[in-house]
């Protein structure tokens, strides 16, 4: 593996471009505020790496983003995509978090720094697969989690998200973070999110990650049944508030 000598057509450069396009109007952030040091990009407000790129000879691309704005770059990569599929086995991913939930989570982790609100422009299709355990864990407390679950139900009822639940007895491995499959016109990207970094992959080795997502899709409950479980979880959170 070697550092990518040219970022013009790389995954890193593409994400930087999406990031800049997704920033609010008037934000003082220019493309020339990023500098390349042997495949390592740094931003003016980042002490740590923004992105570290590498490419193998067979065309497989890897990118590890540990920078301050990494979730904004993920947000930008999802916005306007042809299709997005997300599986989570721990907490609700930030793009699907209600305001109160994100604020509560940001009190315990420095990870929540992306803009609040839904994706703009919206992806053409979004599927969120949530492990059943996530619905029963009152992250931020029962009141905050109840509001979060109501927000998920609203997204589903509005047609913004196809919501599905992976039952607790499903014969599949559970990831510690979230796995994103982002279909864009130029390529399909996979992103694995953990508390300290987002790891992107693209290239001929990604069928293995597609197989993981297919396994979750195959074992997840249908949307109607998933919404029933979501409703039951909302009722449980309401009872815990009393």
C-alpha positions in Angstrom: 0.0 0.0 0.0 1.3 3.5 -0.8 0.2 7.0 -0.4 -1.9 8.4 -3.3 0.3 10.8 -5.3 -2.6 12.5 -7.0 -5.8 13.5 -5.3 -7.5 15.1 -8.3 -9.6 12.1 -9.0 -9.3 10.3 -5.6 -12.0 9.5 -3.1 -10.4 12.0 -0.8 -10.7 14.9 -3.2 -14.3 13.9 -4.0 -15.3 14.0 -0.4 -13.6 17.3 0.2 -15.6 18.7 -2.8 -18.8 17.4 -1.4 -17.9 18.8 2.0 -17.3 22.3 0.7 -20.6 22.1 -1.4 -22.5 21.1 1.7 -21.3 23.9 4.0 -23.7 26.8 4.7 -23.5 29.9 2.5 -20.9 32.4 3.8 -18.7 29.9 5.5 -15.1 31.0 5.2 -13.6 27.7 4.0 -11.8 27.6 0.7 -10.3 24.6 -1.2 -6.8 26.1 -0.9 -7.1 25.9 2.9 -6.3 22.3 2.6 -2.8 21.1 2.1 -1.5 17.8 1.0 1.4 16.2 2.8 2.1 12.8 1.2 -1.5 11.7 1.0 -2.5 13.4 4.3 -4.9 16.3 4.0 -5.1 18.9 6.8 -7.6 21.7 7.2 -6.9 25.1 8.8 -9.1 24.3 11.8 -8.0 20.7 12.2 -5.1 19.7 14.5 -5.6 16.1 13.5 -5.7 14.6 10.0 -8.6 15.6 7.8 -8.3 12.5 5.6 -5.5 10.0 5.0 -5.7 8.4 1.6 -4.1 5.3 0.2 -4.6 3.3 -3.0 -3.5 -0.2 -3.9 -2.3 -1.2 -7.4 -5.4 -3.2 -8.2 -7.6 0.0 -7.9 -8.8 -0.5 -4.4 -9.2 2.8 -2.6 -9.2 3.4 1.2 -9.7 6.6 3.1 -9.5 7.2 6.9 -11.1 10.4 8.0 -10.3 11.4 11.6 -10.8 15.2 11.2 -13.1 17.6 13.0 -15.6 17.8 10.2 -15.7 14.2 9.2 -19.4 13.8 9.7 -20.1 16.8 7.6 -18.1 15.1 4.8 -20.2 11.9 5.3 -23.3 14.1 5.3 -22.2 15.6 2.0 -21.4 12.2 0.5 -24.9 11.0 1.3 -26.7 14.2 0.1 -28.2 13.7 -3.4 -27.0 10.1 -3.7 -29.0 7.6 -5.9 -29.5 5.3 -2.9 -28.3 5.1 0.7 -28.5 2.0 3.0 -27.4 2.2 6.6 -27.2 -0.5 9.3 -26.5 0.3 12.9 -26.1 -2.1 15.8 -25.4 0.5 18.5 -26.7 4.1 18.4 -28.8 6.0 15.9 -26.5 7.4 13.2 -26.2 11.2 13.3 -28.0 11.9 9.9 -31.1 10.3 11.5 -30.9 11.9 14.9 -33.4 14.4 16.3 -32.1 17.7 17.6 -32.5 16.7 21.3 -30.9 13.3 20.8 -27.9 14.8 19.0 -27.4 17.4 21.7 -27.6 14.8 24.4 -25.1 12.5 22.6 -22.7 15.5 22.0 -22.5 16.0 25.8 -20.7 12.6 26.1 -18.8 12.5 22.8 -17.1 15.1 20.6 -18.4 13.3 17.5 -21.6 15.2 16.9 -20.5 18.3 15.0 -22.4 18.1 11.7 -25.4 20.4 10.9 -28.7 19.5 12.3 -31.6 18.8 10.0 -32.4 16.3 7.2 -30.2 15.7 4.2 -30.3 18.4 1.4 -30.7 17.5 -1.3 -32.3 14.2 -0.2 -31.0 10.9 -1.6 -33.3 9.3 -4.0 -33.8 6.3 -1.7 -32.8 5.8 1.9 -33.1 2.5 4.0 -32.2 2.5 7.7 -31.8 -0.9 9.3 -31.7 -0.7 13.1 -30.8 -3.5 15.4 -33.7 -4.3 17.8 -31.4 -3.6 20.8 -31.1 0.1 19.7 -34.9 0.6 20.2 -34.8 -0.5 23.8 -31.7 1.4 25.0 -32.8 4.9 26.3 -29.8 6.8 25.0 -30.0 10.3 26.5 -32.8 9.2 28.8 -36.3 7.9 28.1 -37.7 11.4 27.2 -34.9 12.1 24.7 -35.0 8.6 23.3 -38.8 8.7 23.0 -38.5 11.9 20.9 -35.8 10.3 18.8 -38.0 7.3 18.1 -40.9 9.6 17.2 -38.6 11.3 14.7 -37.7 8.0 13.1 -41.4 7.3 12.7 -42.0 10.7 11.2 -39.2 10.1 8.6 -40.7 6.8 7.7 -44.3 8.1 7.5 -43.1 11.0 5.3 -41.4 8.5 3.0 -37.9 10.0 3.6 -36.7 6.7 5.0 -37.6 3.0 4.7 -37.3 1.9 8.3 -36.5 -1.8 9.1 -35.6 -3.6 12.3 -33.1 -6.4 12.5 -34.6 -8.8 15.2 -32.5 -9.7 18.2 -32.5 -13.4 17.2 -31.3 -12.8 13.6 -28.3 -15.1 12.8 -25.9 -12.3 11.8 -23.0 -10.6 13.3 -23.6 -7.2 14.9 -21.3 -4.3 14.1 -20.1 -1.9 16.8 -20.8 1.1 14.8 -22.7 1.9 11.6 -22.2 0.7 8.0 -23.2 3.0 5.2 -23.6 2.0 1.5 -23.8 5.1 -0.6 -24.6 4.7 -4.3 -23.6 7.8 -6.3 -23.5 8.1 -10.1 -19.7 7.9 -10.2 -19.3 5.0 -7.8 -20.6 3.1 -4.7 -18.8 4.0 -1.5 -18.9 2.1 1.8 -18.3 4.0 5.1 -17.8 2.4 8.5 -18.3 4.8 11.4 -16.8 4.5 14.8 -16.4 7.1 17.6 -13.0 8.3 16.4 -13.0 7.9 12.6 -15.0 7.2 9.4 -13.3 4.6 7.2 -14.3 4.8 3.5 -13.7 2.0 0.9 -14.3 1.8 -2.8 -13.1 -0.5 -5.6 -13.2 -4.1 -6.5 -13.0 -5.5 -3.0 -16.3 -3.9 -1.9 -18.5 -7.0 -2.9 -17.7 -8.3 0.6 -19.3 -5.3 2.1 -22.2 -5.6 -0.2 -22.7 -9.1 1.0 -22.8 -7.8 4.6 -25.5 -5.4 3.8 -27.4 -8.0 1.9 -27.3 -10.2 5.0 -28.9 -7.4 7.1 -31.5 -6.7 4.4 -32.4 -10.4 4.1 -32.9 -10.8 7.9 -34.5 -7.5 8.7 -38.3 -7.4 9.3 -40.6 -5.8 6.6 -41.3 -2.1 7.0 -44.8 -2.6 8.3 -43.7 -5.0 11.0 -40.7 -2.8 11.8 -43.0 0.2 12.4 -45.1 -1.8 14.8 -42.0 -2.6 16.8 -41.0 1.1 16.7 -44.5 2.0 18.0 -44.1 -0.4 20.9 -40.7 1.0 21.7 -42.1 4.5 21.8 -44.8 3.4 24.2 -42.1 1.8 26.5 -40.1 5.0 26.5 -43.3 6.9 27.5 -43.9 4.6 30.4 -40.3 5.0 31.6 -40.8 8.7 31.8 -43.5 8.3 34.5 
